[in-house]
Amino acid sequence: NHFFDFFRRFPVWLSCMLRRLGSSLAFAGHGRHISTFADKCKTLKSMLNSKDLEFIMEAHSGLSAKIVEEVGFKGIWASGLSISASTGYRDNNELSYTQVLEVAEYMADCTTVPILLDGDTGFGNFNNARLLVKKLEQRGVAGVCIEDKIFPKTNSLLSNVRQPLADITEFCGKIKAMKDTQTDPNFCVVARVESFIAGWPLEEALKRAEAYRVAGADAVLIHSKRKDPSEIVAFMQAWGGRHPVVIVPTAYPNVPAEDFAKMGVSLVIWANHNLRASIAAMQATSKEIFQRRSVASVEAKVVPVNEVFRLQNQDEYLRSEEVYLPKV
């Protein structure tokens, strides 16, 4: 019975293993660097533990992810805000986890650098969170960040809204379940501490961060919506470099990166600027075309159609036609 059961399950097992080799293997014929899933996980883990300050950039689609990689970023932040906004939905877990996974899969298929997914609260309890890890590994996503708030979450930068925090013990159990589920030893789980967002003092942030470190998180993300970095500075001084720290300086954009390096920050996430840039560009372009009833004035401001084809790797398809389609 075990013999026949193995062969019954073999196609499913093989499919998962091929996926985990890295989505970029499927594009080896495109002339791109081949990066396996294991490579992506190792890269992300090394970035979190690097002595140098590292950076990842937001993307929210396969196209934006490819652009982020092309300009030189070593990793990609799959932003929950940006993914939800790109669909027209709110950043309140209105998208299901399977819809988010679909976008993450497109992003992984188009790139060879690691992706850290914004996993909100893990989409439920420990069981939902560990299922998320399983599905992310199958799709070639190298890590996930979860925040210690209540499902459904509320975006951290909203003003005058309640930001209830999760129970520390429950959240630690979620982290442990995720780490126990991962199959690649370098898959990363980042624990996002929302104490400052919820109005709690430094002591609460330190207590939570330490608990999450002990639970097995590969790094802690300390979030703040102050217009200055004072909360981050206070945390880093008290933290004492005991574990990698990730920050998101959206609310305090004027602080030089060198200051973050001196504090001992490991990784900076530029969290939503591609989304915001694309909104500004689309608003301006649409308005100008509407007012002028012509596209002539915007042609010089937008990329040529051939650039779209290049980003889609259209040349590879045309070469493949010569190989696989019958000659007419």
C-alpha positions in Angstrom: 0.0 0.0 0.0 2.8 2.4 0.8 4.4 1.6 -2.6 1.2 2.5 -4.5 0.6 5.5 -2.3 4.0 6.9 -3.1 3.3 6.8 -6.9 -0.1 8.3 -6.4 1.4 11.2 -4.6 4.5 11.5 -6.7 3.2 14.0 -9.3 2.1 16.4 -6.6 5.5 16.1 -4.8 7.4 16.6 -8.0 5.4 19.7 -8.9 6.2 21.2 -5.6 9.9 20.4 -5.8 10.2 21.9 -9.3 8.5 25.0 -8.1 10.9 25.3 -5.2 13.9 25.1 -7.5 12.9 28.7 -8.3 10.6 30.2 -10.8 13.5 31.6 -12.8 14.5 28.1 -13.9 11.4 28.1 -16.1 12.9 31.1 -17.8 16.4 29.7 -18.3 15.9 30.0 -22.1 15.4 33.7 -21.7 19.1 34.3 -21.2 18.7 35.4 -17.6 20.8 34.4 -14.6 19.4 31.2 -13.1 18.6 31.7 -9.4 17.1 28.8 -7.5 14.7 29.2 -4.6 17.5 28.2 -2.2 19.7 30.9 -3.6 17.0 33.5 -3.0 16.5 32.4 0.6 20.3 32.5 1.2 20.5 36.0 -0.2 17.7 37.3 1.9 19.1 35.7 5.0 22.5 37.2 4.3 21.1 40.6 3.8 19.4 40.5 7.1 22.6 39.5 8.8 24.9 41.7 6.8 27.3 44.1 8.5 26.4 46.6 5.9 23.1 48.4 5.6 20.9 46.7 2.9 17.9 47.9 1.0 14.9 46.4 -0.7 12.4 48.2 -2.9 8.6 47.9 -3.1 6.9 46.2 -6.0 3.3 45.2 -6.5 3.2 43.3 -9.8 5.4 41.2 -12.0 6.2 44.3 -14.1 7.2 46.5 -11.2 9.2 43.7 -9.6 11.2 43.2 -12.8 11.9 47.0 -12.9 13.1 46.9 -9.3 15.5 44.1 -10.1 16.8 45.7 -13.3 17.8 49.0 -11.6 20.0 47.0 -9.2 18.1 46.3 -6.0 19.1 43.0 -4.4 15.7 42.3 -3.0 12.0 43.2 -3.4 9.3 44.1 -0.8 6.0 42.8 -1.9 3.9 45.5 -0.2 0.5 44.7 1.1 -0.6 48.3 0.8 0.6 48.4 -2.8 -0.8 45.1 -3.9 -4.2 45.9 -2.4 -4.2 49.4 -3.8 -3.3 48.1 -7.3 -6.5 46.1 -7.2 -8.6 49.0 -5.9 -9.1 47.4 -2.5 -8.2 48.7 0.9 -5.3 47.6 3.1 -7.6 45.9 5.5 -7.2 42.3 4.5 -9.9 42.8 1.9 -7.8 40.7 -0.5 -7.8 37.0 0.4 -4.4 35.3 1.0 -4.8 33.4 -2.2 -5.2 36.6 -4.2 -2.0 38.0 -2.6 -0.2 34.7 -3.3 -1.1 35.0 -7.0 0.5 38.4 -7.3 3.6 37.1 -5.4 3.9 34.2 -7.8 3.9 36.6 -10.8 6.6 38.6 -9.1 8.7 35.6 -8.4 8.3 34.3 -11.9 9.7 37.6 -13.3 12.7 38.0 -11.1 15.8 36.3 -9.7 16.3 38.3 -6.5 14.6 37.4 -3.2 11.1 38.7 -2.4 10.0 39.5 1.2 6.2 39.4 1.3 4.2 41.7 3.5 2.1 39.0 5.1 0.0 41.4 7.3 -1.0 39.4 10.4 -0.5 36.0 8.7 -4.1 35.9 7.5 -5.4 34.4 10.7 -4.1 32.3 13.5 -1.0 30.0 13.6 -2.6 27.5 11.2 -3.2 30.2 8.5 0.3 31.5 9.0 2.0 28.2 8.6 -0.1 27.4 5.5 1.1 30.8 4.1 4.7 29.7 4.6 4.1 26.5 2.8 2.4 28.2 -0.1 5.1 30.9 -0.3 7.9 28.3 -0.5 6.0 26.5 -3.3 6.0 29.8 -5.2 9.6 30.7 -4.7 9.1 33.6 -2.3 12.1 33.8 0.1 10.5 35.3 3.2 7.5 36.8 4.9 6.9 39.6 7.4 4.0 39.4 9.8 2.8 42.1 12.2 1.6 41.8 15.8 -1.9 43.2 15.2 -5.3 41.7 15.2 -6.9 40.3 12.0 -8.1 42.0 10.0 -5.3 44.5 10.1 -5.4 48.3 9.8 -2.7 50.2 7.9 -0.2 51.6 10.3 0.0 55.0 8.7 -3.7 55.8 9.1 -4.5 58.6 11.6 -7.0 58.5 14.4 -7.8 54.8 14.1 -7.5 52.0 16.7 -4.5 49.7 16.3 -5.1 46.8 18.7 -2.1 44.6 19.2 -2.0 40.8 19.3 -1.3 38.9 22.5 2.4 38.3 22.8 2.1 34.6 23.6 -0.3 34.0 20.7 2.0 35.9 18.3 5.0 33.9 19.4 3.1 30.7 18.8 2.4 31.9 15.2 6.2 32.6 14.7 7.1 29.2 16.0 4.5 27.5 13.7 5.9 29.3 10.7 9.5 28.4 11.5 8.5 24.8 12.1 6.7 24.6 8.8 9.4 26.0 6.5 11.5 23.4 4.6 14.3 25.7 3.4 16.5 26.5 6.4 17.1 30.0 5.1 13.5 31.0 4.5 13.0 34.1 6.6 10.2 35.1 9.0 10.4 38.8 10.0 8.3 39.8 13.1 7.0 43.4 12.8 6.5 45.2 16.1 3.7 47.7 16.0 3.9 49.0 19.6 4.9 52.5 18.6 2.1 52.6 16.0 -0.4 51.7 18.7 0.9 54.4 21.1 2.8 52.1 23.5 6.2 53.2 25.1 9.7 51.9 24.3 9.5 49.2 27.0 6.6 47.5 25.3 8.4 47.5 21.9 11.5 46.0 23.6 9.5 43.3 25.4 7.7 42.3 22.2 10.8 42.3 20.1 12.8 40.1 22.5 9.9 37.7 22.8 9.7 37.4 19.0 13.5 36.9 18.8 13.3 34.1 21.3 10.4 32.6 19.4 12.6 32.2 16.3 12.0 35.3 14.1 14.9 35.9 11.8 14.7 39.7 12.3 12.4 42.2 13.9 10.9 45.2 12.1 10.4 48.2 14.2 7.7 50.5 12.8 7.1 54.2 13.6 4.9 56.9 12.0 6.5 59.8 13.7 7.9 62.4 11.4 11.3 62.0 13.0 13.3 58.9 13.8 13.4 59.4 17.6 11.5 56.2 18.4 13.8 54.2 16.1 16.9 55.8 17.7 15.7 55.0 21.2 14.9 51.4 20.3 18.2 50.8 18.5 20.2 52.2 21.5 18.3 50.0 24.0 18.3 46.9 21.7 22.1 46.7 21.6 22.5 44.8 18.3 21.2 41.5 19.7 19.3 40.6 16.5 18.8 42.1 13.0 16.5 45.1 12.8 14.4 46.2 9.8 12.9 49.6 9.4 10.4 51.3 7.0 11.2 55.1 6.9 8.1 56.2 5.0 7.1 58.7 7.7 10.6 60.1 8.2 12.0 60.2 4.6 14.6 63.0 5.2 16.9 60.9 7.4 20.1 60.0 5.5 20.7 56.3 5.1 24.1 56.8 6.8 22.3 57.6 10.0 20.5 54.2 9.8 23.8 52.4 9.3 25.3 54.1 12.4 22.3 53.1 14.4 22.9 49.4 13.5 19.9 48.9 11.3 20.2 45.8 9.1 17.7 46.4 6.3 15.7 49.4 5.0 12.4 48.9 3.1 11.4 51.6 0.7 7.8 50.5 1.1 5.4 52.1 -1.3 7.1 54.6 -3.6 6.6 52.7 -6.9 2.9 52.6 -6.2 2.8 56.3 -5.4 4.9 57.2 -8.4 2.7 55.2 -10.7 -0.4 56.9 -9.3 1.1 60.3 -9.9 2.1 59.4 -13.5 -1.3 57.9 -14.3 -3.2 60.8 -12.9 -1.1 63.4 -14.8 -1.2 61.4 -18.1 -4.9 60.7 -17.9 -5.8 64.3 -17.1 -3.7 65.7 -19.9 -5.2 63.3 -22.5 -8.7 64.0 -21.2 -8.2 67.8 -21.4 -6.4 67.8 -24.8 -8.4 65.0 -26.4 -5.2 63.8 -27.9 -2.2 61.7 -26.9 0.3 63.7 -28.9 1.5 65.8 -26.0 2.2 62.8 -23.7 4.1 60.6 -26.2 7.4 62.0 -25.2 6.7 61.5 -21.5 5.8 57.8 -21.6 7.9 54.8 -22.6 7.6 53.5 -26.2 5.6 50.4 -26.7 8.9 48.5 -27.6 10.0 49.0 -23.9 6.8 47.2 -22.8 7.7 44.4 -25.1 11.3 44.3 -23.8 10.1 44.1 -20.2 7.8 41.2 -21.2 10.7 39.4 -22.8 9.0 39.3 -26.1 12.2 38.6 -28.0 12.5 35.2 -26.3 9.1 34.3 -27.5 9.9 35.2 -31.1 13.1 33.1 -31.0 11.1 30.2 -29.5 8.6 30.4 -32.4 11.5 29.7 -34.8 12.3 26.6 -32.8 8.9 25.2 -32.0 6.4 26.3 -34.6 6.3 24.7 -38.0 7.8 26.7 -40.8 5.2 28.3 -43.1 
